[in-house]
Amino acid sequence: MTLAGKRVFITGGSRGIGLAIALRAAKDGASIAIAAKTTDPHPKLPGTIFTAAKEIEDAGGKALAIQCDIRDENQISQSMEKAAAEFGGIDILINNASAINLTNTESTPAKRFDLMMGVNTRGTFLTSQAALPHLRKSAKENRNPHILMLSPPLSMNAKWFKPHLAYTMAKYGMSMCVLGLAEELKRDGIGVNALWPRTAIDTAALAMIPGVDVAFCRTPEIISDSAYIILNRAGKECSGNFFIDDEVLASEGVTDLDKYAVVPGTKEFINDLYVD
């Protein structure tokens, strides 16, 4: 397996899972565009597009830091064209950017609803749309193009809607993009898949949610290693899947997951949302 020479566009990759995926690809020498809003340090969250680019280059990859608000269709288009021009094309799109607000219906302000729908569902749709000409060109050049969404398996179980209806709608919007695009792009040979963790992942964003003990979480590297496996599979054959991280690793014979535990030796973990 290798992502050497691949041209990757990642949304929201200045920290956390997005950055972990970028760093895994960088080890192979991939070229990676980090498209995110953060250009100045956040008071509570580490990382900017510039610090991410530095880490990518230190890991062996080529980096392009692009300030982009994926709620803005013009910024999306301009960012995609900038990355394609810099790298000579795009082979992989990672829709990682996401907004979260775990509140019930009465406690969800309209601006929070709009933020989650704008970033998660609309942003994923428009970023995928902007990438299509480049991914189709990649397919014609036999470069094995992929789109990967960091979104959950679709389930109509009411328990996932009841506590935070707006967030579930927004995340499922990303997953519906997987369902539709996988079929729409089948003839083009572009793999479209979703990846989701079985357990809570220790990220800066998670730390902002009250009551979560990261001692019972896994590290972002379990996602980056799983994504690496998916992106190395043939997109013509591997598409339309809603992958869970540990199942992907198990399919390659990796069953000892202790190295991904925040606290080595931990046996019980917090289950992530949307995983039965």
N, C-alpha and C positions, 0 to 999 in steps of 0.2 A: 504494500500500500504506500502511496505517496501523493501528496498534493503539490509536488514541485512544479513550478511553472504555472500553476493555476492563478486565475485573476478573480479575486473575491471581493464582494461588496457586502458589508455588514452594517445594519442599522443599530444604533444604540450600543456601540461596542467600546465605549470609553471605560467601562468597568464591568465587573461581574462575569456572567456567563458569556456575553458577547466577546469580551476581551479574552477569556479563556479559550474560546473557539479560535479566535484570531491567532493567539500565541501557539496553539497546536499546529495550525497551518503554517505559521511562520517558521517553525522548526524544519519544515521541508523546503523552505525558500519561496513560499507563495508570495504573491503581491496582494496586499490587502488595503482596501479603502474603508476607513472608519467614518461613517456618516452619523453624526450625533450633534446634539445642541450644545454640549458643554465645552466651552472654550476657556472659561474662568473657573477656578476651583469652587466647588459647592461647599457651603459651611458645614454640611453634615455628611456629604458623600464624597469619597475620594475619586480622583481621576478626571482627566479631560481628554479631548481628542488628541492633544499634543503629547501628553504623558503616555497614552496608549500607543501612539505611533512610535515613540521612543522605545517602548518595551518590545514592540513588534520587530523593529530593526535590530535591537539587541539580541533577539531570539533567532535572527537569521533571515527575516523576511524583508520585503520592500513595503513601505507604508505610505499611505496618503491620507492625511487628516482633512476632513471636509466638514465644515459647520453646516448642519442641515436640520431643519425642523420638518419632520415627515408629515406634519399636518398641512404643509404648504406644497401644493402640487408643482409649482414652478421651481422651488428649491430641490424637490425630488428629481425632477427632470434634469436640471442643471448639474446636480451632484452626480447622477448616473453618467451623463455625457462627459463630465470632467474625469471620472474614474476610467471610463472606457478609452478616452483619448490618452490618458497617462499610461495605461497598461496595455493598450492595443486591443481591448475587448473585455468582456465579463463572462466568466464561466460559472460562477457560483454566487447566488444571492442568499444571504442569511437574514431573514426577517426576525430580528431579535428585540427590537425596540418595543417597549410595552409600558403602559401606565396602569397602576393598580389603586383601587380604593374599595376596601372590603366593608361596605356599609349596606344596610338594608334600603329599601325603596324610599321610605320617608326621610332617611338621613343622607341621601345622595343629592347634592345640589346639581342644578342643571349644568354648571360649568365643569363639574367633575365627570358627569355623564358624557358631555361633549369631548372632554379630554381623552377619556378612555376609548370612546368610539373613534375619535379622530386619529389617535396614535395606533391603537391596536387593529381595528378593522379597516378603516379607511386608509391608514398609512400603509398597511400590508398590501392592500389591493393596489394602491397607486404605485408603490415601489415595485411590485411584481410587474405591473403594466409597463412601467418605464424600462424594466430590464429585458423584456421579451425580445426586442429586436436583436439585442446583443447575445442573448442566450440561444436564439435560433441560429445566429451566425456561428456561435460556438458549436452547436450540434452539427452543422454542415461541415465544420472543420474537425469533427470527431474528437472533441475535447471534453465530452461527457458532462454536459451542463446539468446543474441542479438548482432547485429552490428548496430551502429548508426553513420551516416556520417553527419557532419556539412556542408551540401551542398545544393544548390538551386534546386527548381523544374525545370525539363527540359522544355525548350521552344525553338522553332526554329524561334522566332521573331527576325528579323535582328537587331532591336534596341539594343538588349543585346550584340551583337557581334561588331557592328560598332565602339564604342568608345574605347574598350579594348579587342580586339580579343584574344590575348594570354591568358589573365586572364580568360575570359569566357570559352575558350577551356579547361583550366586546372581545373576550378571548375566543369564544366559539366562532365569532366572525372570522378570526384568523384561520381557524380550523376548517371553516366552510370554504375558504380560499384554497386550501389544500385539496379538499374534495372535488371542487370544480375545476381547478387548474390542472390537476393530475389527468383528468379525462380530456380537458380541452387541449392539452399539450402532448397527449400520448403520441400522436403522429409525428410530432417534432422531435421526439426522443429526449425530452427534458424531464428529468426526475423531479417530482414534487412530493415532499414528505413533511410530516410533523414529528417533532421530538419533544418529550415531556419527562420530567423526573418523577420517579416513584416516591422519593422522599423530599422533604424541604431541603433547599440548597442554601448554604451560608453565603449570602451576598450582602452588600451594604444596604440594598433596598429592603431585604428581609429584616435587617436589624432595626428598621424604622417601624416595624409592626410590633406593638406591645405584646408581651407575654410569650414570645418565641425564644426558646433556649437553644442557641446554636450548637450546644454540646450534643444535641440529638439530630444534627443535620449532616449532610455530606457536602463536599467541596465542589466548586464549579467544574473541576477537572473530570468528574464522572460524565458530565454533559459534553465537554469538549472531546473526550475520547470516544463517546458514542457518536457524536456528529462526524468525527473523522472517519469512522467505519462506514457510516451511511454515504458520505460524500465520495468515498472511494468505490462504491458499488456502481454498477452500470445503470445509469438513469433510465435507459430504455426498458429495463426489467424491474428496477426498484422504484416504484412510484405509487402514490396514493395510500401510503402507509401512515398509521399513527403509532409511532414507535415510543416505547418506554425505555429509559436509559439502561437499566440492568438487563432487560431482555436483549437489547442490541449487543451488549458486552457478552452475555451468555452464549449468543449465537456464534461468537468467535472464540469460545472456550474460556472466557474470563468470568470466573464465578467467585473468586476471592476479592471482595470489594472493600476490605479493611483499609486499604491505602487511601480511600476516598472519604473515610470518616473524619470529621473535624477532630474528634477525640478517638484515637486508635483504640480498638477493642470494644467500642460501642456496639451493642447488639440490637437495641431498640431505637428506631428512628421515627421522627414525626412524618406521617404520610402527607404527601402533597395533595392539593386540591385535585379533584376530578379523577382520582385513582381509587378504584374500589379495592 
